[in-house]
Amino acid sequence: MSLLAKTILYFLGISIIVFGVGGVVAYDLISKEIAMETDYYLAHSIETIERRIKRAVERGYDINRYNTEQLYIRELPKGPARDAQFGDTLAMHPHLNQMETMRKMQVVKEIEGKFFEITMIDVVVEDSDIYESVVSVIIRLFALLALAWIIGAFILYRTVLRPFNTTLERIKKFKVQDPNPINLPKTGTKEFSQLNTFIKQMTGRAQSEYQSLKKFSEDASHEIQTPLAIASGKLDLLLDNDEQTEEQFALIAGAQQALSKLSQVSKSLSLLTKIGNKEFDVEQKTNLSSMVNEAVDNFKELFEMRNLDVHKDVKENVVVNLDSHLGNILLNNLIHNAIKHNEEGGYVDIKLGPKSLKIKNSGTPLTVPPEKLFNRFEKNSENGDSSGLGLSIVKEICDFHSMKIDYTYLNDHQLEILF
């Protein structure tokens, strides 16, 4: 979820709580205020009623002439006088013609030596009406505030957070192998400025360390190859000497094989380092069909030497995102691996489609667990001359291009790459 969406939801959640509590408080205050105002009106109406009763007593009028649906006066045989008492009651609404909750006041007054009980009722706003009004107001205010929050959040996202979003985009495009420092936008926000400073320091340090490591790897690889070539050349001279015994010849041949393996390991580790540093083009479009056909032709002699039967089913114009140099290495390693782990007179089946490349070959099961097959320096015990890096390189190339590679053994070796 984006920062903008989280911000909006966060403040809307707070608003719901605030408006919920505010609605309860508003309902309680309005109810009390209406009751208080009604009681105040009834209490002040008593003075007018007292004057009417006094005039009626003086002139001998019937008190009942003043009684209405909202006013009832009756003379009591005796006192004492009693202060006004307020409460709620049910009475017929004068306009709705139905029983409604009303406010009632009762008081006993002494007028001209007589005691009169005065009962007055008045229409009040019902609790349900107050509730509906408060809810209606709260909903409208919340909708207005929510709209304001959304608009304000988008304005905030477009203005205050613009440098932050630009920084994120620049970080996504940043490549450690790029010699130029990362270019981040200037901002007046203190926190964003501190973030940009930290990012510049970290990316600059990463670029510097990458360049140092790259130079070291390249120099080490180059310097190792030179003495290896010299040592191999001298061993060749010794092999050309006819005076060598059979035992000496075997020792020299073993040393030469070890040097060759060391050279191969050095080149493989250098390649793995370059893949890990993303020094290749992951977006390059490559015609894998022609590349597979070419790779199979290159291994034609090896197939014939092992007397292997090759089955090839290659769809035309299969184009995938694959660096051409890495694609050649991947195919060469897979086909060479299928030959090396095969049996004399066996078979190799290569199938290429729009979504996958599948290579099957005959041979005995591997001695290593399948889940460790792609680990570095993990190799079959039957092939001691292997460097143990071939399938590791294949796995790194597949991961670099977001491809999935899978190995199974069902009467034969099956290795599949999903594009």
C-alpha positions in Angstrom: 0.0 0.0 0.0 1.3 3.4 -0.9 2.2 6.1 1.6 -0.6 8.3 0.2 -3.2 5.6 0.7 -1.9 4.8 4.2 -2.0 8.5 5.1 -5.6 8.9 4.0 -6.7 5.7 5.8 -4.9 6.8 8.9 -6.5 10.2 9.1 -9.9 8.8 8.1 -9.7 6.3 11.0 -8.9 9.1 13.4 -11.8 11.1 12.0 -14.2 8.2 12.5 -13.2 7.9 16.2 -13.4 11.7 16.7 -16.7 12.0 15.0 -18.1 9.0 16.8 -17.2 10.4 20.2 -18.2 13.9 19.1 -21.6 12.6 18.0 -22.3 11.0 21.4 -21.3 14.1 23.2 -23.3 16.4 20.9 -26.4 14.1 21.3 -26.1 14.3 25.1 -25.5 18.1 25.2 -28.4 18.9 22.7 -30.8 16.6 24.7 -29.9 18.4 28.0 -30.1 21.8 26.4 -33.5 21.2 24.9 -34.8 19.8 28.3 -33.4 22.8 30.1 -34.9 25.3 27.7 -38.3 23.6 27.9 -38.2 23.6 31.7 -37.2 27.3 31.7 -40.2 28.1 29.4 -42.6 26.2 31.6 -41.2 27.8 34.8 -41.7 31.3 33.5 -45.1 30.5 32.2 -46.3 30.0 35.8 -46.3 33.8 36.5 -48.9 34.2 33.7 -51.0 31.3 35.0 -50.9 32.7 38.6 -52.3 36.1 37.4 -55.1 34.3 35.6 -56.0 32.2 38.6 -55.9 35.3 40.9 -58.2 37.2 38.6 -60.6 34.2 38.4 -60.7 33.9 42.2 -61.3 37.6 42.7 -64.1 37.7 40.1 -65.5 34.2 41.0 -64.8 32.6 37.6 -64.6 28.9 37.1 -61.0 27.8 37.1 -61.7 25.0 34.6 -62.1 27.6 31.9 -58.3 27.8 31.7 -57.7 24.1 31.3 -56.4 22.9 27.9 -54.6 19.8 26.5 -51.4 21.4 27.8 -52.6 23.0 31.0 -54.5 21.5 33.9 -55.5 23.5 37.0 -57.3 22.0 40.0 -58.0 23.4 43.4 -56.7 21.4 46.4 -58.6 21.2 49.7 -55.4 22.1 51.6 -51.7 22.9 51.2 -48.9 23.1 51.5 -47.4 24.8 48.5 -44.8 22.8 46.5 -42.0 23.9 44.3 -42.1 23.0 40.6 -41.2 19.4 39.7 -40.1 18.5 36.1 -40.2 15.2 34.3 -41.1 13.3 31.1 -44.6 12.0 30.3 -46.6 10.6 27.5 -49.4 12.7 26.1 -51.3 13.2 22.9 -49.5 15.4 20.4 -51.7 18.3 19.4 -50.9 18.1 15.7 -49.7 14.5 15.1 -52.7 13.0 16.9 -50.6 10.3 18.6 -48.9 9.7 21.9 -45.6 11.4 22.1 -43.0 12.0 24.9 -43.5 15.5 26.4 -42.0 17.6 29.2 -44.3 18.0 32.3 -44.1 20.4 35.2 -46.2 20.2 38.4 -46.3 22.9 41.1 -48.7 23.8 44.0 -49.2 27.5 44.5 -51.1 29.4 47.3 -53.2 32.1 45.6 -55.6 34.3 47.6 -55.5 31.8 50.5 -56.3 28.9 48.3 -54.1 26.1 47.0 -54.0 25.2 43.4 -52.1 22.4 41.6 -50.9 23.5 38.2 -49.8 20.9 35.7 -48.3 22.0 32.4 -46.9 19.9 29.5 -45.0 21.1 26.4 -43.8 19.4 23.3 -40.1 18.6 23.2 -37.9 17.2 20.5 -37.8 13.5 20.7 -34.6 11.6 21.4 -35.0 9.7 18.0 -35.3 13.1 16.2 -32.2 14.4 18.0 -30.4 11.2 17.2 -31.3 11.4 13.5 -30.3 15.0 13.3 -27.0 14.4 15.0 -26.2 11.4 12.8 -27.2 13.4 9.7 -24.9 16.3 10.6 -22.0 14.0 11.6 -22.3 12.1 8.3 -22.3 15.3 6.2 -19.4 16.7 8.2 -17.4 13.4 7.9 -18.0 13.2 4.2 -16.9 16.8 3.8 -13.8 16.2 5.9 -13.0 12.9 4.1 -13.2 14.7 0.7 -10.9 17.5 2.2 -8.5 14.8 3.4 -8.3 13.1 0.0 -7.8 16.3 -1.9 -5.3 17.6 0.7 -3.4 14.3 0.6 -3.1 14.4 -3.2 -1.9 18.0 -3.0 0.5 17.0 -0.3 1.7 14.1 -2.5 2.2 16.4 -5.5 4.0 19.1 -3.5 5.7 18.1 -0.2 6.3 14.5 -1.2 7.5 15.2 -4.7 11.2 15.2 -3.8 10.8 12.0 -1.9 9.1 10.3 -4.9 11.8 11.6 -7.2 14.4 10.2 -4.9 12.7 6.8 -5.0 12.7 6.8 -8.8 16.4 7.8 -9.0 17.2 4.9 -6.5 15.3 2.4 -8.7 17.4 3.5 -11.7 20.7 3.6 -9.8 23.3 1.1 -11.0 26.4 0.5 -8.9 28.5 0.1 -12.0 27.7 3.6 -13.2 30.7 5.8 -12.5 28.6 9.0 -12.2 27.2 9.8 -8.7 23.5 9.6 -8.1 21.6 12.8 -8.8 19.0 13.6 -6.2 16.6 16.6 -6.1 17.0 19.5 -3.8 14.4 19.9 -1.1 13.6 22.3 1.7 12.2 19.6 3.9 14.8 18.8 6.6 14.1 15.0 6.8 14.2 14.5 3.0 17.4 16.5 2.8 19.0 14.3 5.5 17.7 11.2 3.6 19.2 12.4 0.3 22.6 13.1 2.0 22.7 9.6 3.5 21.7 8.0 0.2 24.5 9.9 -1.7 27.0 8.8 0.9 25.9 5.2 0.7 25.7 5.0 -3.1 29.0 6.8 -3.4 30.7 4.3 -1.1 29.0 1.4 -2.9 30.3 2.7 -6.3 33.8 3.1 -4.9 33.9 -0.3 -3.4 32.4 -1.9 -6.6 35.1 -0.2 -8.8 37.8 -1.4 -6.4 36.4 -4.9 -6.3 36.0 -5.0 -10.1 39.5 -3.8 -10.7 40.8 -6.4 -8.2 38.9 -9.2 -9.9 40.0 -8.2 -13.3 43.6 -7.8 -12.3 43.6 -11.0 -10.3 42.1 -12.9 -13.2 44.6 -11.5 -15.6 47.6 -12.0 -13.4 46.6 -15.6 -12.6 46.2 -16.5 -16.3 49.8 -15.3 -17.1 51.7 -17.6 -14.7 49.3 -20.4 -15.5 50.1 -20.1 -19.2 53.8 -20.0 -18.4 53.6 -23.1 -16.2 51.5 -24.9 -18.8 54.0 -24.1 -21.5 56.9 -25.4 -19.5 55.0 -28.6 -18.8 54.4 -29.0 -22.5 58.1 -28.7 -23.0 58.7 -31.4 -20.5 56.1 -33.7 -22.2 58.0 -33.3 -25.4 61.1 -34.7 -23.8 61.4 -38.3 -24.9 63.6 -39.1 -21.9 60.7 -38.9 -19.4 59.7 -42.1 -17.7 56.1 -43.3 -17.8 55.6 -42.2 -14.1 57.1 -38.8 -14.8 54.8 -38.4 -17.8 51.8 -39.2 -15.7 52.8 -36.6 -13.0 53.4 -33.9 -15.6 50.0 -34.7 -17.3 48.3 -34.5 -13.9 49.9 -31.2 -13.1 48.8 -29.8 -16.5 45.3 -31.0 -15.9 45.3 -29.2 -12.5 46.5 -26.0 -14.1 43.8 -26.2 -16.8 41.2 -26.7 -14.1 42.5 -23.8 -12.1 42.3 -21.6 -15.2 38.8 -22.7 -15.7 37.8 -22.0 -12.1 39.3 -18.5 -12.3 37.4 -17.6 -15.4 34.1 -19.0 -14.0 34.4 -17.1 -10.8 35.2 -13.9 -12.7 32.1 -14.5 -14.8 29.9 -15.1 -11.7 31.2 -11.9 -10.2 30.2 -10.0 -13.4 26.8 -11.5 -13.4 26.3 -10.7 -9.7 27.3 -7.1 -10.4 24.8 -6.9 -13.3 27.3 -6.0 -15.9 25.2 -7.5 -18.7 22.1 -6.3 -20.6 19.0 -8.0 -19.1 16.7 -6.4 -21.6 18.5 -7.6 -24.8 16.2 -9.4 -27.2 17.9 -12.7 -28.4 16.7 -15.2 -31.0 17.2 -18.3 -28.9 16.1 -20.6 -31.8 19.2 -19.8 -33.9 21.4 -19.8 -30.8 20.3 -23.4 -29.9 20.8 -24.7 -33.4 24.3 -23.2 -33.5 25.2 -24.6 -30.1 24.1 -28.1 -31.2 26.2 -27.9 -34.3 29.3 -26.8 -32.3 29.0 -30.0 -30.2 28.5 -32.3 -33.2 32.0 -33.9 -32.9 31.5 -34.5 -29.2 28.2 -36.2 -29.8 29.8 -38.4 -32.4 32.7 -39.3 -30.1 30.4 -40.5 -27.4 28.1 -42.1 -30.0 25.1 -40.1 -28.7 21.8 -39.9 -30.5 20.6 -36.3 -30.6 16.9 -35.4 -30.9 16.2 -31.7 -31.5 12.8 -30.0 -31.6 13.4 -26.3 -31.9 10.5 -23.9 -32.7 11.4 -21.0 -35.0 11.8 -17.4 -33.9 11.7 -17.9 -30.1 12.8 -14.5 -28.9 13.5 -13.9 -25.2 15.1 -11.3 -23.0 18.6 -12.8 -22.8 22.1 -11.3 -23.1 23.6 -13.0 -26.1 27.0 -13.6 -24.5 25.4 -15.1 -21.4 23.0 -17.1 -23.6 25.9 -18.8 -25.4 27.6 -19.6 -22.1 24.3 -21.0 -20.7 23.7 -23.3 -23.7 27.3 -24.5 -23.9 27.2 -25.4 -20.2 23.9 -27.2 -20.5 24.8 -29.2 -23.6 28.3 -30.0 -22.3 26.8 -31.1 -19.0 24.3 -33.4 -20.9 27.3 -35.0 -22.7 29.5 -35.3 -19.7 26.8 -36.9 -17.5 25.7 -39.3 -20.3 26.5 -42.9 -21.1 28.2 -44.3 -24.2 25.6 -44.8 -26.9 23.0 -42.8 -25.0 20.8 -39.9 -26.1 20.3 -36.2 -25.7 16.8 -34.6 -26.3 16.7 -30.8 -26.8 13.3 -29.1 -27.0 12.7 -25.4 -27.3 9.3 -23.7 -27.3 8.0 -20.2 -26.8 7.9 -20.6 -23.0 10.6 -23.1 -22.1 13.8 -24.9 -23.0 14.0 -28.5 -21.9 17.1 -30.8 -22.2 17.0 -34.5 -21.4 19.8 -37.0 -21.5 20.4 -40.6 -20.5 22.7 -41.5 -17.7 22.9 -42.8 -14.2 21.4 -40.8 -11.3 23.6 -38.1 -9.7 25.2 -38.8 -6.4 24.4 -35.3 -5.1 21.0 -34.3 -3.8 19.0 -32.4 -6.6 18.4 -29.4 -4.3 22.2 -28.9 -4.1 22.9 -29.4 -7.8 23.2 -25.6 -8.5 25.4 -24.8 -5.5 28.9 -23.6 -6.2 31.6 -26.4 -6.2 28.9 -29.0 -5.8 29.7 -31.8 -8.3 29.0 -35.4 -9.0 31.6 -37.7 -7.4 31.9 -39.6 -10.7 33.3 -36.5 -12.4 36.3 -35.4 -10.5 37.6 -33.3 -13.3 34.6 -31.0 -13.1 35.0 -27.5 -11.6 31.6 -27.6 -10.0 30.7 -24.2 -11.3 29.0 -25.0 -14.6 25.4 -25.3 -13.3 26.1 -22.5 -10.8 26.7 -20.2 -13.7 23.6 -21.5 -15.4 21.6 -20.7 -12.3 23.0 -17.2 -11.9 22.2 -16.5 -15.6 18.7 -17.7 -15.1 18.2 -15.7 -11.9 19.7 -12.6 -13.6 17.1 -12.8 -16.4 14.2 -13.8 -14.0 14.0 -17.3 -15.5 13.1 -20.4 -13.5 15.3 -23.5 -13.7 14.3 -26.9 -12.5 16.0 -30.4 -12.5 14.4 -33.8 -12.1 15.4 -37.4 -12.7 12.8 -39.8 -14.1 14.8 -42.6 -15.8 16.9 -39.8 -17.3 18.2 -36.4 -16.5 15.6 -33.6 -17.2 16.5 -30.0 -16.9 14.0 -27.3 -17.8 14.2 -23.5 -18.0 11.0 -21.5 -18.0 11.2 -18.0 -19.6 
